[in-house]
């Protein structure tokens, strides 16, 4: 190393190093090392995660068109990151920093995964009808990633399909179906999903890979979740459940229960346990997530560390919901103090006469650097 030490590293090398960082906090720190590094790097253009907002006639049951990426803060600034593939105006998934895009909403014939930062596209066979696409892993990192599609069954039901890279078509995952599926969490080779009636289905993705046997994975349905959740409320009067979501956090599966009204704990987090008679027990309550916070609502759920994502607060539940009265669209629950912050419905969207809703959380694979953002605006 030259006599000048770290500050004498070539600018191109410093820029190359900063481009490989996956944490917003690391990009911020490398920018603050010294004047030379500050001149060779750029700060994040906008800290992650974001919200995908869109117009939908039936939220969750068809892909959304006319969508936009928004910051989850007051004003909900719109973010532009590259140009999406032409001919795919409908969004039906936001997993792992990828957008799943379709050519039609009710009867799609083409489906593509698009990663905005690298502009990578992956074409998938298109199931029709189609509601949402979920990814188990990042296709640019893992070779064992799996796509899960949800599909309409009747008027309010949904079934699930899975697709592995190289498959000619989709495989039925759980044909019996459930009600509308809110979220899917992936952990240790299994997919866990819960519907709006609090039914949970566990699918072992390591099964069904034998070409000489049934290609469908082994699925287990957990019953009685709704009554278990109701029994958690020991108040004089019953408080309705606003939502129940599964999320993987730091190697564990957690169940987030949100309540309406004046319940002493508007949000409770539990480690679910499955019994031999296919029921769930919620005995181990989690009150401290450490540096992590959970992001739940419709679509993809995930956990982020406040050490790596400077824009978020630790030990919180970030929740998006359909703003029925267009007053608030994001709620932030602090597990430690049981306080709640509410982010108002953006005025820009409120003035629009159509029904904009927060469709899902979205977290880019890597930080969006200022020079990348400026370049995308010029395209």
C-alpha positions in Angstrom: 0.0 0.0 0.0 1.3 3.5 -0.7 2.6 5.7 2.0 -0.7 7.6 2.2 -2.5 4.5 3.6 -6.1 3.8 2.9 -6.7 7.4 1.7 -4.3 6.8 -1.2 -6.3 4.0 -2.8 -7.1 4.6 -6.5 -10.5 6.2 -7.0 -11.6 3.4 -9.4 -10.9 0.8 -6.7 -12.8 2.7 -4.0 -15.7 3.1 -6.4 -15.5 -0.7 -7.2 -15.6 -1.5 -3.5 -18.6 0.8 -2.8 -20.5 -0.8 -5.7 -20.3 -4.2 -4.0 -21.7 -3.1 -0.7 -25.2 -4.4 0.1 -26.0 -2.3 3.2 -27.2 1.3 3.1 -25.2 1.8 6.4 -22.0 0.6 4.8 -22.4 2.9 1.8 -22.9 5.8 4.2 -19.8 4.8 6.3 -17.5 4.4 3.3 -18.5 7.8 2.1 -17.4 9.3 5.4 -13.9 7.8 5.6 -12.0 10.7 4.2 -12.3 13.5 1.5 -10.8 11.2 -1.2 -13.2 8.4 -0.5 -16.1 10.9 -0.3 -15.2 12.2 -3.8 -14.9 8.7 -5.1 -18.3 7.4 -3.8 -21.8 8.5 -3.6 -24.4 8.3 -0.9 -27.6 6.3 -1.3 -30.1 8.3 -3.3 -32.9 7.0 -1.1 -32.7 4.7 1.9 -34.5 1.3 1.7 -37.1 -0.2 2.0 -39.8 1.3 -0.3 -43.5 0.8 -0.9 -45.1 -0.3 -4.2 -48.3 1.7 -4.6 -50.8 0.9 -7.3 -54.4 1.0 -8.5 -56.4 -2.2 -8.1 -60.0 -3.1 -8.5 -59.7 -6.1 -6.2 -56.7 -5.8 -4.1 -54.7 -9.1 -4.0 -56.9 -10.9 -6.5 -55.5 -9.5 -9.7 -52.2 -7.9 -10.7 -52.1 -4.1 -10.4 -51.5 -1.7 -13.2 -50.2 1.9 -13.1 -47.9 1.2 -10.1 -45.1 3.3 -8.7 -42.3 2.9 -6.2 -42.6 5.3 -3.2 -40.6 6.2 -0.1 -42.5 5.1 3.1 -42.4 8.6 4.6 -44.4 11.7 4.6 -44.9 12.9 1.0 -44.2 9.4 -0.4 -41.7 10.7 -2.9 -41.8 8.7 -6.1 -38.7 6.8 -7.1 -37.6 6.0 -10.7 -35.2 3.1 -11.1 -34.6 2.2 -14.8 -37.2 1.5 -17.4 -39.3 -1.7 -16.9 -39.6 -4.2 -19.8 -41.9 -3.0 -22.5 -45.2 -4.7 -22.8 -45.5 -5.6 -19.1 -47.5 -2.9 -17.4 -49.0 -5.0 -14.6 -47.2 -5.8 -11.3 -47.9 -9.1 -9.5 -45.0 -9.5 -7.1 -42.2 -7.6 -5.2 -40.0 -10.4 -3.7 -36.2 -10.2 -3.0 -35.7 -6.9 -4.8 -37.4 -8.2 -8.0 -40.7 -7.1 -9.6 -42.9 -9.7 -11.2 -44.6 -8.2 -14.2 -47.4 -9.5 -16.5 -48.8 -8.3 -19.8 -52.4 -8.5 -18.8 -54.3 -8.3 -15.5 -57.1 -10.9 -15.8 -55.8 -13.2 -18.5 -52.0 -12.8 -18.7 -50.0 -14.7 -21.4 -46.5 -13.5 -20.5 -44.7 -13.2 -17.2 -41.2 -11.8 -16.4 -39.1 -11.2 -13.3 -37.2 -7.8 -13.5 -34.4 -6.7 -11.3 -34.2 -2.8 -11.6 -30.6 -2.2 -10.6 -29.0 -4.7 -13.1 -31.9 -4.6 -15.5 -31.9 -8.4 -15.5 -35.0 -10.1 -16.9 -36.1 -13.7 -16.3 -39.0 -15.0 -18.3 -41.3 -17.5 -16.6 -44.2 -19.7 -17.9 -47.3 -17.7 -17.3 -50.1 -19.3 -15.3 -53.5 -17.8 -16.0 -55.3 -16.5 -14.0 -52.6 -15.1 -11.8 -52.7 -13.1 -8.6 -49.2 -12.9 -7.1 -45.7 -14.2 -7.5 -43.3 -14.9 -4.5 -39.6 -15.8 -4.6 -37.9 -18.0 -2.1 -34.4 -16.5 -2.8 -32.6 -14.0 -5.0 -32.1 -15.5 -8.5 -28.9 -13.6 -8.9 -27.4 -15.2 -5.8 -29.0 -18.6 -5.3 -29.3 -21.4 -7.9 -32.0 -23.2 -5.8 -34.6 -20.4 -5.8 -38.2 -21.3 -6.3 -41.1 -19.1 -7.6 -44.6 -19.6 -6.0 -47.7 -18.3 -7.8 -51.1 -17.8 -6.3 -54.1 -18.3 -8.5 -57.8 -17.7 -8.2 -60.1 -20.6 -7.2 -63.7 -19.7 -7.4 -64.8 -16.2 -6.3 -62.6 -15.7 -3.2 -60.4 -18.8 -3.0 -56.8 -19.2 -4.1 -54.5 -22.1 -4.9 -50.7 -22.2 -5.1 -48.3 -23.3 -7.8 -44.5 -23.6 -7.8 -41.8 -23.4 -10.5 -38.2 -24.3 -10.3 -35.6 -23.0 -12.8 -35.6 -25.4 -15.8 -39.2 -26.6 -15.3 -41.3 -26.5 -18.4 -44.4 -25.6 -16.5 -45.8 -24.9 -13.0 -46.6 -27.6 -10.5 -49.6 -27.6 -8.3 -48.5 -26.9 -4.7 -51.7 -27.0 -2.8 -54.7 -27.7 -4.9 -57.3 -27.8 -2.1 -56.9 -24.0 -1.9 -57.5 -21.5 0.9 -59.0 -18.0 1.1 -57.2 -15.0 -0.3 -53.5 -15.4 0.7 -51.9 -12.4 2.4 -48.3 -13.3 2.7 -45.8 -16.2 2.2 -42.6 -16.7 4.3 -39.8 -18.9 3.3 -37.5 -20.6 5.9 -35.2 -23.6 5.8 -36.6 -25.2 2.7 -40.3 -24.6 3.6 -42.9 -22.2 2.5 -45.4 -20.9 5.1 -48.5 -19.0 4.1 -51.5 -17.6 5.8 -54.8 -16.5 4.3 -57.3 -13.8 5.4 -59.2 -16.4 7.5 -56.0 -17.3 9.4 -55.5 -20.7 7.8 -51.8 -21.6 7.7 -50.3 -24.0 5.1 -46.8 -25.4 5.4 -45.2 -26.7 2.2 -42.0 -28.7 2.3 -40.2 -27.5 -0.8 -37.6 -30.3 -0.5 -40.2 -32.9 -1.4 -41.7 -33.4 -4.8 -38.3 -33.2 -6.5 -38.3 -37.0 -7.4 -39.3 -37.2 -11.1 -40.7 -40.7 -10.6 -43.1 -39.6 -7.9 -45.8 -36.9 -7.4 -44.1 -33.6 -8.2 -46.2 -31.7 -5.7 -44.5 -30.9 -2.4 -45.8 -32.3 0.9 -48.3 -29.7 2.4 -49.7 -29.6 5.9 -52.7 -27.4 6.8 -52.8 -26.0 10.3 -56.4 -25.5 11.6 -57.9 -23.5 14.5 -55.5 -20.5 14.1 -58.3 -18.0 14.3 -59.6 -19.2 17.6 -56.1 -19.4 19.1 -55.5 -15.8 18.0 -58.8 -14.7 19.5 -57.9 -16.3 22.8 -54.8 -14.2 23.1 -57.1 -11.2 23.9 -58.0 -11.4 27.7 -59.8 -8.1 27.8 -63.3 -7.6 29.1 -64.4 -7.2 25.5 -63.1 -8.9 22.4 -60.9 -6.8 20.2 -61.0 -7.7 16.5 -57.9 -8.8 14.7 -56.6 -6.4 12.1 -54.2 -8.8 10.5 -52.0 -11.9 11.1 -48.8 -12.3 9.2 -45.9 -14.8 9.1 -42.4 -13.5 8.6 -38.9 -15.0 8.8 -36.5 -13.1 11.1 -32.9 -14.0 11.9 -33.5 -17.7 11.3 -36.8 -18.0 13.1 -40.5 -17.9 11.9 -42.6 -15.4 13.7 -46.4 -14.7 13.7 -47.4 -11.0 13.9 -50.9 -10.3 15.3 -52.3 -6.8 14.8 -55.5 -5.7 16.6 -58.1 -3.0 16.1 -59.4 -0.6 18.8 -58.0 0.2 22.2 -56.3 -3.1 23.0 -53.4 -2.7 25.4 -51.1 -4.3 22.9 -52.0 -3.3 19.4 -49.3 -5.6 18.0 -48.1 -8.9 19.4 -45.3 -11.2 18.0 -45.1 -14.9 18.8 -43.1 -18.0 17.8 -45.7 -20.4 16.5 -45.5 -24.1 17.5 -47.2 -26.8 15.5 -48.9 -29.7 17.4 -49.3 -33.3 16.2 -53.0 -32.8 15.7 -52.3 -30.0 13.2 -53.0 -27.0 15.5 -50.9 -24.1 16.5 -49.8 -22.9 19.9 -48.7 -19.4 20.7 -46.9 -19.6 24.1 -43.6 -17.9 23.4 -44.2 -14.2 22.9 -41.5 -12.0 21.5 -41.2 -8.5 22.9 -37.6 -7.6 21.7 -36.5 -8.2 18.2 -33.0 -6.8 18.9 -31.8 -4.6 16.0 -34.4 -6.0 13.7 -37.8 -4.7 12.6 -40.5 -6.6 10.7 -42.2 -5.4 7.5 -45.7 -6.9 7.0 -48.9 -6.4 5.1 -50.0 -7.6 1.7 -47.4 -9.4 -0.4 -43.8 -10.0 0.6 -42.8 -9.9 4.3 -39.2 -9.6 5.6 -37.0 -8.5 8.5 -34.3 -5.8 8.3 -31.7 -4.7 10.7 -31.6 -1.1 11.8 -27.8 -1.4 11.8 -27.8 -2.0 8.1 -30.8 0.2 7.1 -30.4 3.7 8.7 -33.8 4.9 7.8 -35.7 2.4 10.0 -36.1 2.1 13.8 -35.2 -1.0 15.7 -37.7 -3.3 17.3 -40.7 -2.1 15.3 -43.5 -3.6 13.1 -44.0 -1.7 9.9 -47.4 -2.4 8.5 -49.1 -1.4 5.3 -52.8 -1.7 4.8 -55.6 -0.5 2.5 -56.5 3.0 3.6 -60.3 2.7 3.6 -60.7 6.4 4.5 -57.5 7.6 2.8 -56.2 9.0 6.1 -53.2 6.7 6.9 -51.5 4.1 4.8 -48.5 3.0 6.9 -48.5 2.2 10.6 -45.3 1.8 12.7 -45.7 -0.1 16.0 -42.9 0.1 18.6 -42.8 -3.1 20.5 -40.8 -1.7 23.4 -43.2 1.2 24.3 -46.3 -0.1 22.5 -46.6 3.3 20.8 -47.8 3.7 17.3 -46.9 6.1 14.5 -49.1 6.6 11.5 -47.9 7.9 8.2 -50.6 9.9 6.4 -52.0 9.0 3.0 -49.9 11.0 0.5 -51.6 14.2 -0.6 -50.4 13.6 -4.2 -52.3 10.3 -4.3 -55.3 11.6 -2.4 -55.9 14.2 -5.0 -56.0 11.5 -7.6 -59.6 10.3 -8.0 -58.6 6.7 -8.5 -58.0 4.1 -5.7 -54.3 4.1 -5.0 -53.3 1.6 -2.3 -50.0 0.5 -0.8 -49.7 -2.8 -2.6 -46.5 -4.3 -0.9 -43.2 -3.6 0.6 -40.2 -3.5 -1.7 -36.5 -3.7 -0.9 -33.9 -3.3 -3.6 -31.2 -5.9 -3.6 -28.5 -3.3 -3.1 -28.4 0.4 -2.2 -29.5 2.9 -4.9 -26.5 5.2 -5.2 -27.0 8.8 -6.1 -25.2 8.6 -9.5 -27.3 5.5 -10.4 -30.5 7.4 -9.6 -29.5 10.4 -11.6 -28.6 8.2 -14.6 -32.0 6.5 -14.4 -33.7 9.9 -14.6 -31.8 10.7 -17.7 -32.8 7.5 -19.5 
